[in-house]
Amino acid sequence: MASSSSSSATRLRHYDVFLSFRGVDTRQTIVSHLYVALRNNGVLTFKDDRKLEIGDTIADGLVKAIQTSWFAVVILSENYATSTWCLEELRLIMQLHSEEQIKVLPIFYGVKPSDVRYQEGSFATAFQSVDEADMIAEVVGGISSRLPRMKSTDLINLVGMEAHMMKMTLLLNIGCEDEVHMIGIWGMGGIGKSTIAKCLYDRFSRQFPAHCFLENVSKGYDIKHLQKELLSHILYDEDVELWSMEAGSQEIKERLGHQKVFVVLDNVDKVEQLHGLAKDPSWFGPGSRIIITTRDKGLLNSCGVNNIYEVKCLDDKDALQVFKKLAFGGRPPSDGFEQLFIRASRLAHGLPSALVAFASHLSAIVAIDEWEDELALLETFPQKNVQEILRASYDGLDQYDKTVFLHVACFFNGGHLRYIRAFLKNCDARINHLAAKCLVNISIDGCISMHILLVQTGREIVRQESDWRPSKQRFLWDPTEIHYVLDSNTHLGGNVSNLQLISDDYVLSRNLKLLHWDAYPLTILPPIFRPHTIIELSLRYSKLNSLWDGTKLLPNLRILDVTGSRNLRELPELSTAVNLEELILESCTSLVQIPESINRLYLRKLNMMYCDGLEGVILVNDLQEASLSRWGLKRIILNLPHSGATLSSLTDLAIQGKIFIKLSGLSGTGDHLSFSSVQKTAHQSVTHLLNSGFFGLKSLDIKRFSYRLDPVNFSCLSFADFPCLTELKLINLNIEDIPEDICQLQLLETLDLGGNDFVYLPTSMGQLAMLKYLSLSNCRRLKALPQLSQVERLVLSGCVKLGSLMGILGAGRYNLLDFCVEKCKSLGSLMGILSVEKSAPGRNELLELSLENCKSLVSLSEELSHFTKLTYLDLSSLEFRRIPTSIRELSFMRTLYLNNCNKIFSLTDLPESLKYLYAHGCESLEHVNFSSNHSFNHLDFSHCISLECISDLVRDFMNEEYSQEAPFRLVCITKYSIASTNNMRTSWREPMRIKLPKIKAAPKLVGFFVQIMVVCEKPFHLQFPAFSYNWDCEGSRLYRINLKPNLYQSSEMMEDNNNRPYKWHHLVIVQIPTGIISAEIDEVQFESHIQVPEPGDEIILCGVEHVGFVLK
């Protein structure tokens, strides 16, 4: 949404009707009667009540009233033509009428049309002698029915406006006649608040006897002027006189306190404005609706406006739709501009006013390379019109708020409030001010974010302050500018010591607060480095062996990040870093030890992932050293006690290595531990639990990287101390029993217990009301399940002893949408997730079903017929000769897997909805027959070595209709051959470029195709599963496809003693629609990152067979 245009076609009209009349003839008769009738019907009418007409020029107020009216009703009486004012009004009305800016309705009162001299156009309307009351009723009815909807909504309002109207209608609650409702429309500048308000005014104002739209209240008018405007519009009295703001407020309360009004106060930016116009609902009559649009939520709160509608930015899809309507006058983009349109629309980040400005600006440019240049600028610098809109929000801040705004724009966007507080003392109130003015957003976990166009605006303000001279800027953030400034000492003068915030810095100032230097080249920081003011020190991927010698004062350090510093062998003493919150040591592979002093710190985040050199770390001092030898561990021991201050503030931790873990109720060895903790939550129950001293863990992940047949079991005794968990993963730990008190995890949504040794699960799991995802994969001893009707996704793959599903979903309604039972070799039936009646309400809503290698299943066809909503089905490695006949009834099916169904010989009667078919390794498959209406996006018949009529299959695939929106379509068909491949000398290791035929505009041209032959020798097989390819465009001329088939060795082929050089020939056909590429593209590059054993060139080769067009 955006504010309306100032053009005549979209300007806001103040009046529905302007009455033009000769006062002495008609004021006390037809005019007064008509005026009252129009007003009673909610038609906003301007009537000039001045008794005297002085001079030959009409007043400016009358001119404005005529120009801002939809209709002019001209009452031609006997003396109308004797008035110079009347004739001047008539001249202006007819001029606007000729420009189609106003509609004219003449009324001949007491005269005949033939008596009116110089009749033209509508003045030739035949005179009808009618009763005055009937005539007035007819005029009012005609005007009311013909009044247009407000034209304030531009093309942009066609996108997303109805959704706003639906939500606002609920807030307005028009049917409530006995209360006054005040509603705020709140959002950042340029987001479309005014446009929404104008649409509301258009839709609802005529249902009220009096209504007024005060446009752009913040424009600069004093409050007394605004009060007069409001009263004049509602009371139809241009002569309202107010002596003071207080008198105006009293007049509004007295004159409007009994009237039902619909009022919009647009773009209010000061509390005084709202207090002077609508301080309290009691100022207006019952049933009134007052709408205030503003960028400042605090302003609404000051007047007790509780019904507030926050306007959000458009999503990418709607933003592109808007941009297309605005750019080049709404004409479809020319060849080559489609991707530029997408890029331009995304640069607006959903801000409607930016879309309008970008479209207007770029529409004047016709060359693609110039568009590219302009878009590159817009990625960094704000467009002028956008900056003016957003700058107004900044200019309305006080000096302290401006300082915080610029800090966020230049450095802290995306940072945590804790972090910002370290740099800016006592800034909480200021940040809340910015949030209330829609300049920043604060997430539930305390992170602060700013719209990217506001970031650009803030940075441009900093540049303007210094006349665009980087050396004079108070903030530096761009690495190029930093390098320039620090490399040019003459530009710095004496300012180096005052430089507080820089990234990629190599001058270590005494007042430095933040230092980011990736790939720091030295082995130690300079001896003169004094880090007593440093708040964040980030030296990722450095060459450091150590940070510094000895102990340094670190009272302000919050974050220390040395990720990827592979030469770092030790950390310095950190006992003075009393405020350290995050210690990130990930991939410091040479690190042997970390200081014991971290036990006394209040860390929130500790990351020691991939610190393979750590020999022994004790993070608490109450764990006996004997544990090292007892468990045979080499690296890390971790003990988090139930109570006490030790590590009590740690909220995020990730460790990988040989770990002994001891948490309340949980103990044992693992290869990986990570957790995150609750910081802010909307759940009152969680707040109560935290106050009670329980562990505040939100997620907990403990795993071993592989399942062990003869391991030391992990002890799982109780979950009672973890009631805040929403995600729990205990994987490959060989847990033999899950405690009954798991039911206490009432917030748990995700549970993964894969790779454990329990035989049964506690029945209390049915009480986990929030549980949506449950994985029990590879639980090889599991025999039965409890009732789990609340679960939406259930993974049971590899549960080889699970023989029945009876009872798991109960007798009532269940939520199961995705069910995976791959490799459940003992499972004989799907009974338990089936309903007796196929049409039972609330059941059989399953969308995805995976039955790979479930070879004990019987009556599969009958059971599948129950799942009428399936979109995904995997029947790989099953041993049927024909696919179940019930599949043809699955009208929503889009994806079907039949890989390695070695006994199937025929594929027919597939549902026409099917788009993706994977039939790799169906070695007995001979016949394939698809409906003429079928259109596939992906077909994989690799290693279907018995397949006949391949040419027919290829022809049918090429002739199918397909979507222009898909990136491309792919089919792979395999035949074996003993023929030579000497003519195929292109290695799979090297990218392969193909010159395309020149794409010509033609109605029947829908794309082009490329046929490639890929050859590999036994015992290697190729397979083209889902996600076996991706694509992108490089520049405007090259279309690149990366094919990523699976390459594996066939055990059967390895055992074949026949030494004949079988070569598998894989015909791969790729179709690329013209709708997704530029007409400039003239090459396609095929490449693959497949890992090929040496000598790869003898194992796999490829070559292009044919390139051509795809026609309708």
N, C-alpha and C positions, 0 to 999 in steps of 0.2 A: 504494500500500500504506500501511497505517497500523497502529499498534499495536492490539492487540485491545481490545475493550470490556471494561469491568469488570462488565458485566451477567452474570447467571447463565447466560444462553444462550451467552455467548462467553468466559467466564472460563477461564483455564488450569487444567487438572486436574493435580494432582501424582501421582495414583495411578489405576491402572486398576481395582483391586479393593481393597475394605476387608473384612477378615475379622472378623466378630463371633462370638465363641465364649466358652464357659465353660471356663476354663483347666484346672481340675482334672479335667474330664471328657474333654477332647479334645486338649489341647496336644501330648501325646506320641504321638498316634495319627493320626486323620484330618487334623487341622489341619496338622501338620508335613508329612504326605505331600502334602496339597493345595497347601501353600505352595511346596514344592520343585517340584512339577509346573507350577504357574503361572509360577514364576520361570524355569524351564528353557525355557518357551515364550515368553519375552520379555514376560510380563504383569507390569507393575509392581504389586506387592501390598504393602499395609500389614498387618503382623501385630504386635499389641501383645504384647510378651514380658514384661510386668511380672507378677511372681508374686503380688503383694499388691494387693488392691483396697480402698483406704482411703477412707472417706467415701461420701456419697450422690451426689456430683457428679463426673462424668467430667472428666478433665484437658482443658485447652484444646487440647493437641496432638492428642488423639483427636477432638475436635470438628472441628478443621481438617482432619484426615485424612478424616473422613466427608464433609465438605462439598466436598472436592476430589477425590473419587473418582467414577468412572463407575458401578461396580457395588458393591453390598454383598452379600456372601455370608454369610447368617446360618445358623450351624450350631446347630440347636435340639437340645440334648442333655437328658438327664434332669434335671440341676440348673441348666439355663440360667435358669429363672425365679426361682431363689432368689438371684440376684445383682442387687443394686440397679444396679450399673454396666451389666450386660448389658441390663437393662430400659430404662435411660436411653439407652444406645446405640440400642436398638430403637425407642424413641420418636422420637429424632432422625432415624433412617433412614426411618421411615414418614412422618414429616412432610415430608422432602425428596422421598420417593416420591410423595406426594400432589401435590407441586408440580412433578412431572415433572423433578426435578433429579437423580435417581439411580434405577438399576434394581436390583430386589431379587431375589435367588435364594435361597430357603430350602432347607436340607438337614436332613431329620429323621434324626438320628443316634441310634439306640438307642431311639427312641420312635415311636409312631404319631401321625399327624396328629390323630386323635380325642382323643389324650391332651393336646393343647395347648389350654389354655383360651383363650377369646375369639378363636376363629379368625376372620380377616377377609381378604378379597381373596386375595392370592397364598398365604396360609397354608393355604388349602383344597386346595392341590395334593395329588393322591393319592400316597400312600406306595408306593414300589416297593422291594421287597427285592432288592437286587442286590449283586454282588460289589463290595467297596470299591474295588479297583483300576479296575474297569470304570466305576464311578460317578465316580471322580476324573477319568478320561480324558474321560468324557462332559461333566463340568462344565467342565473346561479347554477342550475343543473348542468348547463352546457359548459360553463367554465370549469366547474369541479371535475367533470368527466374528462375534459381535455387538458387539464393541467398536467404537464409532463413530470415524470420523475426527475429529481434533481440531476443536473448534468455535471455535478462536481466530481463524479467518479470517472477517472480516465480509463484507458484500456487496462491499466495495471489492476484495477479493481475487479476485473473479470476473473482474476486468479485468486482463489482463496477467500474472497469476500463473503461468500455464503456461509462458510464455517464460522467467521467472525459474527455474522448476523445471528446465527443460531445460538451461540454462547451469550451474546449480549441480550438477546430476547429473554433468556432465562433470568438474567440479572435485572432487566427492566421490569419484568412482572407487570405488564400493562394492565392486566385484569384486576390488580389490587387497587381499589378506588379510594380507600380510606387512609392511605399512608403516602407520605412524600418519600420518594426514593432518590438518593444522590449516588451516582455511579461515577467512578473514576476510570479513565482509559489512560494507562500508564505505559511508557516505553521510551526507548532512546530516540534521539532526534532523527527524523527522516524515516521512521519505521512505519508510518501510515496512520497515526492516531487520528489526525484531522480527517482523513479520508473515511475512516470507519465512522467517525461522528457524523459526517455529512450524509453517509448512506443511512444511518439511523434516523437522522433528521428527515430525510426524504421519505423513509418508510413509515414513520410513526407520528410526525408532527401534526398531520392533518386530522388526527384523532383527538386533538386538543383544541379547545376554543381559542387559546392564545399560545403563540410559540415564537421563539426568537433564537437565532444563531449569531452569537457574538464571535466574529472571526478574529484570530490572532490577537488575543487580549494582551500579550506581552509586547506588542508592537511599539509601545512607548507612550500611549495615551495615559493621562492621569486617571485616577480612579473615579473622580467626579464625572469625567467625560464618559467613561464606560457605564456608569450608573444611568446617565441620561440616555445613552444608546439603548440600554435594556428597557427602560421605562417607555421610551418613545415607540419602540417596536411593538411592545405588548399592548400599550394603551392607545396606540394610533394617535399619539399626541406629540407633534414636533416642537411644541412650545414648552416642554417641561423645563422648569428652572430649578436649579439646585444651588444652594449657597455654600455647602460644604460637603465633605465626604460623609460626615455623620448624618447630615440632613438627608443625603441620598439613601443611606442605609435605612433610615426611618421611613422614608417614602416608599422604598421597596416593600418593607414589612407591612405598611398600612395599605398600599394600593394592590399588592399582589397576594396578600395573606389569605384571601378568600377565592383566588382564581386558580383554576386548574391549568397549569402551564407546562410546556415542554421547552426547556432552555438548554442550549449548548454553550458552554464557556470554553472556547478553543484556545489551546496553547497558553495556559496560565502558568506563569513562572515565579510569581511572588505570592506569599501568604496574604499580604495586604490586599491584593486583587480579589482573592477568593473571599476574604472577610468582608470586603466592601460590597460584593455582588451576591453572595449566597453563603453567608456564614453558618446558617442554621436551617434545617428543614422547615421550621415553623414560619419562616419568611414567606412560604408559598402555600397555596391551598391544597386540600386533600386530593390525592391522585396525581399530583405534579411529579414530573421527572426532570431532574437536573443532571446533566452530563458534563464532566470536567475532563478535558484532555491536558495532560501535563507530562513533563519529564521527571518530576519530583514527587516521589511517593510521600515524603515527609510533609509536603504541602497538603496532601489529601488527609493524612493522619491528623493534622492540626485542626481540621474541621470535622473530625469524626466520620469521614467517608470510609466505610468498611467494605463496601462492594467495589472491588478494584479489579479491572480486567487488564492483565499484562499482555501486551502485544509482542509476539515473538517474531524473529526473523523467518523469512521463507526458507523452505528446504531447497536443495539443489534442483530438484525436478521442477518445482513451481517457479524458481528463479529463472531457469532457462526458458520456460514458457513465457514469462513476462518479457524477458529480453528479446525473444523472437518477435513478440508483438510490437515492440517499440523500435527495434533497429531497422533501418532502411524502410521506414513507414509500414512495417509489418509484412513486407514482401519476404518470401522464402529465401534463405541464404543461398548465395551463388556457390558453385563448386569450389571447394577448398575452404569455405568459411564456416562449415559446420563445427569443426573442432575449435575454431577461434571463438565462435559463439559460446560454446560450452566453457571455454577458458575465461572469457570475459564475464559470463554470468557468475562463475564461481569467485571471481575476484571481488564481487560485491558482498560476498559472504551473507547473502540473504537480506541485505538492506535495500528496501524498495527505492528509496531516493537515489541510491548509488546506481541501481539498475537503470533508472531514468537518465541520470547524468552520463553514465558510460555509453548507453545506447545513443544518446544525442551527440556525444562527442565523437564516437567511433563511426557513426553513420556518415560523417563528412569525409571519411577516408575510404578509398575504393581499392587500394593496392594491398595485397596480402602481406607483403614485407613491412609496409607501414603499420598495419595492424599489429604485427609482431613487435615492432619497436614500441608502439604505444602501450601495449599490454605489459611489456617489460618494465616500462616506467610506472604503470599503475600498480605493479606488484610491490613497489617500494615507496612511491610518493603519492599522496592523496590527490585526487582530481579536484579542481578548483571549486566547483559547485558543492561537492560533497564536503570539502573542508569547511566551507562557509556555514553549512548546516550544523556540522559537528562542533565547529569552533564556538558557536553560540553557547553550547553547554559548558565549555571550558571557561568562557568569559564570564559566565554567571557564578563562578566559584569564588570563594574568598582566597586570600593568598596562601593560607595553609593547605587548603584542599587542592589548590593548583599544584603545589609542591609534591603532594602525595600522588596526584594524577600523573605527573610527568615521571616520577620514579617508577610507577607501575608500567607506564607506556614504554619506557626505555629499558627496564631491567627485569621487573618482577612479574610480568604477565605469565600466568601458569604456576607461580610459586605459592608456597604455603604461607599462611598468615604468620606463623611462628617466625619464619625466615624474614619476612618484611619487618616485623616488629624489632628484630635485631638491628636492622639498619635505621629505622625511623622510630624513634622513641615516642611513646604516647600517641600512636597513629590509629588506634582502633576506632575512635570516634570519627576520624577523618575518612577512613575506609568505609564505615557505615554510611557517611554522608554521600560518598561516591556511589555506593550501591543503591541508595534511595533515589539518586538522580539518574539511575540506569547507565552509569559510566563504567561500573565493574559488576561482576557477578561473583558471589561467594558460594562455593559448593558446600554440601553437607559435611564433607570431611575437611573443610577449612582452606581449600585452595581458591586462589583469586584469579579471575580471568577477565580480559578486556577484549571487546570486539576489535578485530584486526584493523578496521578503518579508523577507529579511535586511536589505536596504537600509532598508525601512520600520522594521524593528525597531531598527536602529542609530540612525536619526533620532529615533525615539520615545525612546530612551535619552537622547539629547542634550536633548530637550525636558524629560524628567523631571528631569534634573540641575538645570535652571533653574526648576523648578516652572512649566513652560510659559510662561515670560516670555521672549520673543525677545531683549530687550535684555540678558539675563543669559547667553544661550547662548554657548558657545565657538565654535560654527560657525553661519553663516547661509547658507542655500542657496535659500530661497524668495523670489522677487522681491518679493512683497507684504510679507513680514516685513522684508526688507532696507529697503524704502522706508519702512516704518513706523518702524523703529529709527533710520534715518539722518535721518528727518524730525522725530524727537522728541529733540532734544538733551538734554532733561532726563532721559531714560531712559538715555542713553549714559554720562553722567558722564565719568569719565576713561578709559573703556575704548577710545576710538576708536584710540588709538595702538597698542593691542595687537591690534586686529582684523587677522587675517592672511589669511583666505580669504573673499572675498565675490564674488558675481556681481551684475551690474547695479549696480555701485557708483558713486557720484559723489563720495565723500569720499576723496581720494587720500592715504591714510595713508603715513607714512614707512616702515613695515614691511610694506607691501602686497606680497604674493607673486603674486597672481592677480587680473587685472582683465578681466572680460567686460562690455562695454558696447556692445550693438548699437545702431546709429543714433545714435552719439555726435553731439550737436547743434552743437558748436563747431568752428571751423576750425583750432584748434591746442590742444594740451594746456596746462594752466596752467603758468606759468613756475616755480612752486614744486614742480612734480612732480619727485621724486627717484627714478628707477627702479632704483636700485642693488640693491634686493632683489627686484625683479619677476622672476618665472619665466615667466609666460605673460601676454602682452598681446594681447587680442582686441578689436578695434574694427571689427567688420564693418559694412558699409553706413553708414559714418560720413560726416559733412560735412567731414572734415579736408582742408585744403590741404597741410599738413605736420604731422608729429608734434610736433616741437619745434625750437627754434633751437640751433645749435651742436652740440657733442659732449657726450654724457652717458655716465657710467659704466654699463655693462650687463653686469657679470660673471656674473650668474645667469640672464640671459634665455635661454630655450630655444625659445619659440614666439612668433612675431610674425605675426598674422593680420589683414590689413586688406581682406579680400575685399569687393568691391562698393563700395569708397570711390572713387566716380567723379570726385571733385574733387581727389584726391591727385595732386600733380604731382611730388613728389620724396620720396625717403627720406633720413633723416638718415645721418650717418656711422655705420657699424656696426662699425668696427674694434675697439671695446671689447667687442662681444658675442661673446667668444671661445668661448662654449658654445652659441651659436645653432644649433639643429638643424632647425627648420622655418621657412621664409619663404614666406608665402602671399599672393600679390598678385593673385589671380584677379579679372578684370573691373575692374581699376583703369585705366580707359580713358584717363585724362588723364596717367598716369605717363609721363614723357619719358625718364627715365634712372634707373638704380639705381647705387649707389656701387660703385666698382671694388674696394672692400675686401672684398666678399663672396668674391672669389677666394681669400682667405686664411682663410676660415671652413671648418669641417667640417660643412657642411650635409648633412642626411639627406633633406630634402624641399624642393624648390623648385618653386613653382607660379606661372607667369606667363601662364596661359591668358587670352586675350581682353584682353591689355594692348596695345591697338591703337596707342597713342601712342608706344610705345618706338621710338626712332630708331636706336639702335645699341648693342648690349650685347656686350662681349667678356668671356667668362667665364674666359679664360686669357690670359696675357700673351705666349705664344709664337706667336700667330697674327698674321700680318702684316695691317696695315691695308689693304693692297692688295686683299685678298680682298673687301672691300666693293664696290669699283668693278668688280672682275673679274666678280662674279656679279650685280651690279646690285641688291644687297639693301638694304633700308631699315631693317630692324628688328633682327634677332637673329643673332648668329654664335655657334655653340657648338662647342667642340672639347674632347673628353674624351680625354686621352692614355692610352696603354696603361699607363704606369707613372708614378710620381711622386705627390706628396701632394696636388696640386691637385684639389679636389673629390673626393678619393678616398673620402670617407665618404658621398657623396650616394647615397641609396638610393631616393628617389622624386622624379621630376621630370615636369612637364607644361608644355609651351610650345606656344603657337599663334601663328602669324604667318609672316613670310617668314624661313625659317631656313636657314642653311648648316650641315650636320651633317657632322662628321668623326669617325667612330669607327674602331676598328681594322678595316680591310677594307671599311668602308662609308663612302661620302662622296657628297654631293650636296645638292640643295635640297629643301625640303619645306614643307608648311603646318602640320604637326603632328608633335610629338615627345613621347612619354611613355615612361617605363620605370619598373620597380620592381626592387629587388634582393633577393637571398637574404639573410635574416637568420638564421633558424634552419631547419635541415633535418634530416630523418631519413635522408637519403641519405649514406652514408659517402663515396661517390664524389664527391659535390658538395663535401663538406668538404675532401677531398684536392685538388680542383681549385682551390678558393678559396685554400688554402694555397700553391698553386703560382703564384699571382699572376694568374690569369685574371680576366676581367671576371665579376663575380658577378651579372649581370643575370638576373632570373627572367622578366621580360616586356619586350618591346621593340616599340613601335608607331611607325612612321614612315609618313606618308601625305601625299599631295596630295589636295585635296578634289575634283578632277575629273581625268578622263583627258585628256591632251593629245596631239593628233595629231603635232605637230612640236615636241617638247620638248627640253630638255637632259637627257640620260639620267642616271640615278642609277647610280653605280658600286658593284657588289657583287662583291668579289674573293674574300672568304673569311669563313667563320663560325667559324674555328678558335678564336677568342678568346672565344666565347660558349657554352661547353658546358653552362652551367646553365639555359639557356632552356627554359621549358615552354610559352611562348606567343610567337609571332613574327608580326608583321603588317607587310608592306611593300607598300603599296597605292598604285596609280596612279603609280608611280615610273618607268615605262617601262624597267624593267630588261630587258636583252637576254639575259643569261646568268646562270643560277644555278650557283654553283660546286659541284663534286663533293664538296667537304668538308662539305656540308650534312649528310652522314651522321654527322658527329661530334656532332650535337645529339641525343644519345641520350635526353634527358629530354623532348624536344619532344612536346607533346600537341596543340597548336593551331597551324595554319599557314595564313595568309591571304596569298596572292600575287596577289590580284586586280588587274586593270588594268595588267599588265606585258606586255612585248613579246617574251618568249622564244618560240621555236618548239618546242623540246623541253625536257624536264626531265631532270636527271641520273638514271641508273638506280640510283644509290646511295640514292635516296630510299626504295627498298624496304627499306633497313636501319633505318629510323626505327621501331623496334619499339613505341614508346609513342604514335605519332601516331594520333589518333582523329578529328580534324576537319581537312579540307583544303578550302580555297576557292580556286578559280582563275577566278572569275567575271570576265567581260570581258577575258580574255586572248585577244585577237582574232587573234593569229597562231599560237596553239597548234594543232599538227597531230596530236600523239600523246602518249600518257602511258606512264610506266613502270609496273611492277607495284606495286600499292598494296593488297595483300590485308589489311593491318592496319587500314585506315581504316574508321571506322564512318559518318561523314557526309562526303559528297563533293559539292561544289557546282561545276558546270561551266557555269552559265548565261552566255550570251553568248559562248561559245567558237565563233565562227561558222565557223572553218576546221577544227574537229575533226570528222573523218569516220568514225572507228572507235574502238571501245572494246576492241578485241581485246587480250588479254594483261594488262589492268590488274589483274585479280583473281587471276591465276595459275590453276593446275590443282587446287589443294587447297582446304582450308577457307578461307572468308573471313568478314569481320565486317560487311560493309556493311549498314546499316540504313536510311539516309536518302540518297537519290540525287536530285540536281537537275540536269537538263540543259536548262533552259529556253532557248529561242532559239538552240539549236544547229542552225542551219539546214542544215548539211551532213551531219548525223548520219542515216544511213540504216537503222541497226539497233541493237538492244540487245545483240547478240551480244558476248560478252566479260564480261557480268555474268550470263549464263544458264548453267545446267547442262544437260548432255545429258539427264540423267534428272531429272524434276521432283522426285522424292523423294530425291535425293542427300542424304545426311546432312551437316548443317552448311552447306548452301548454300540459296539462295533464301529467306533469312530477312528479306528486305527489307520494311520497314514503311512507308516513305514514298517516293513516286516522283513527280517533277515533270517533265512532258514538254511544257510550254506552248510553243506555236509551233515545235515540232520537225516541220516540215511534210514533211520528206523521209523520215520513218519509214514503212517498209512492213511488212506481216505483223504489225501491232501486236496483233491479237487473239490470235494464236498465242503471241507473246512474253509478253503479260500473263498468260497462263494459268500461267506458271511461278511467278509471285509470289503464292502462295496465302496469305501472311501479311499482305498489304498492308492497312493501315488508312487510308491517305491517298493519293489519286491525283489529279493535275492534268493534264487533257487539253485545257486551254483553247486556243482558236485553232487547233485541228486541223480538217481539212477532210473528215471522214467524214460520210456521210448518216445512218448508224445507229451507235450506240455499239458497240464491240467486244463480241461475244456472250460472250466469256470473262469479262466483268466479273461476270456473274451467279454465277460460281463463287467469287468473292472474298468468302467468308463473314465475314471480319473487317473488311470495309470500313465505315468510319464517315463519311468525308468524300470527296466527289467534286466536282471543279471542271470545268465544261464551258463556261466563259464564252467568248462570242464564237465559238462553233462555228457559223458562219453557215449551213452546209449541212445540219445535222442537222434532220430534220423529225419524228422520233418518239423518245419516251423510254419504253421498256418493259423489263421483266425486270431490274430493278435488285435487288441483294442486299438482303434484309430487314434486314440489320444497319445499313444506311445511315441516318445521322441528319442529315447536313448536305449539302445539294445546292445548288450555285451554278451557275446557268445564265443569267447576265446576257448580254443581247445576242445570244441565239440567235434571229435574226430569222426564220428559216425554220421554227422549231419550231411544229408544229400540234397534235400529240397527246401527251398524257402519261397513262400508265396505271400505277398503283402497286398492289401487292398489298394485300389487305384487312388484312394483318397489319403493314403498314408504320406506323411512327410517327416523324415527322420533328420535329427541334427547330428547323431553319432551312431555309427554301426561298426562293431568290431567282430569280424569273422576270421581273425588271425588264427592260424593253425586249425582251421576247419578243412582238413585235407581231403575230405570226400565230397566237398561241395561241388555241385554241378551247375551248369547254366550260369557261369560267372558273368558272361557278357550281358545276359538278360538282367541280372541283378545290378550291374553297373549302369546299364541304360535306364532302368527304372529309377535308380537313385538320382541320376542326372536330370531326369524329367520331372521330378517331384517339385511341387510348390514349396517355397520355404520363406521364412521371415527375413526381411531386410535388416532386422535388428540384431540377429545373431552374428557374432564375429566371423565364424565360418562353420561349415559342415565338413565332417570327416567320415570316410569309410575305409576300412582296411580288410582286404581279402587275401588269403594265402594259398599258394600252390607250391609243391616241391618240384624240383627239376634237377637233372644231371647236366644241364646245358652249361656251356662256358659263359663266364661273365667278363670276358676280356674287354668288352666294350663299356664296362661300368668301372671306371677308374676313379670315381669321386669318393674320397674317404669320408666316412661319417664324422670324423673328427673335425673336418674343415667346414666352415659355413659355405652354403651353396646358393649362389645368386642366379635368378631366372629373370630374363628380360620379358616383360609383358607386351602383348599386342597393345597398340594405342587404343585407349578407351574412348569410344565416340558416343556422344549423346544419341540415344535411340530409344524409342518407347518400349521396345521389346528386350533391351539389354538389362539384365538384373544382376549380373556379376561375371566373374571369370573363374576358371578351374585350372588346377595343375595336377597332373598325374605323375606320381613318383614311384619308382620301383626300388624297394629296399631289400637287399639280399643278405642273408646270414647263413653260416654253415652250421651243421649239426655239431655238437649237441645243443646249440643255443636256440632259444625261442624268443620271439618278440611278441609283446602284448600291448594293446592300446586301450588302457582303462580310462575311467573318468580322470580329469585333470592331467591328461598325458600331453597337453599342449597349452601354450599361451601365445599371445600375439601383442604387438604394439607397432606404432608408426614411428619411424626415425626420420625427422624432418618432414618434408611434404612429398618425397619422391620414393621412399623405400618402405615396404610393408614387410615386417619381420615376423616369422613364425618359428617358435621353438618347439619342436617335437620331442617329447620325453617318454618314449615307450619303455616298458619294463623289459629288461634283457635278463634272461635266466637260463640255466642249464637244465635240460630235461634228463632225469635219471634213466628213463627208458632208452633214450637215444644214446646215453653214455654206455649202457650195457650192450648196445647193438654191436656185434662183431663185424658187421658188414662194412668194409672200408670204402665203399663207393662214396664219392664226394657229394652227398646230398646238399643242395643249397635251397633254403626256403626263400621263395620269392613273395614278397609282400607288396601288393599293389595298394598304394595309399592315394586316395583322391581327396583333394581339399577344394571346396568351393568358397569363394569370398564374394559376398554381395557388394555391389557398387555403393550401397547406401552408407557404408561405414568408412569409405576411403575417399581420398581426394582424387580428382581427375588428373592431378599432377603425378600420381604414383606410376612409375614405369618399371619397377623392379620388385620382386619378392625374394627374400632371403630365408632359406631354411637352415636351421642349425639345431644342434642337440647337445646337451650336457651329459649324455649317457656315459656311464663308466664302462669302457670296453677293455677286457683283458688283452695283454700283448700276445701276438701282434695284431692289433685291432683292425688293421687294414685288410687282413685276410679273413677276419670273422664277419665283418659287416661292411657292405658297400651300398652306395645308392646312386641313382641317376634319374634325370627328368625324361619322361616318356613323351608328354604332350602338354601343351598349353592352349587354352581356347576360351571362347565366350560362353556364358550361360544366357540363353534367351527364353522368354516366356513361351 
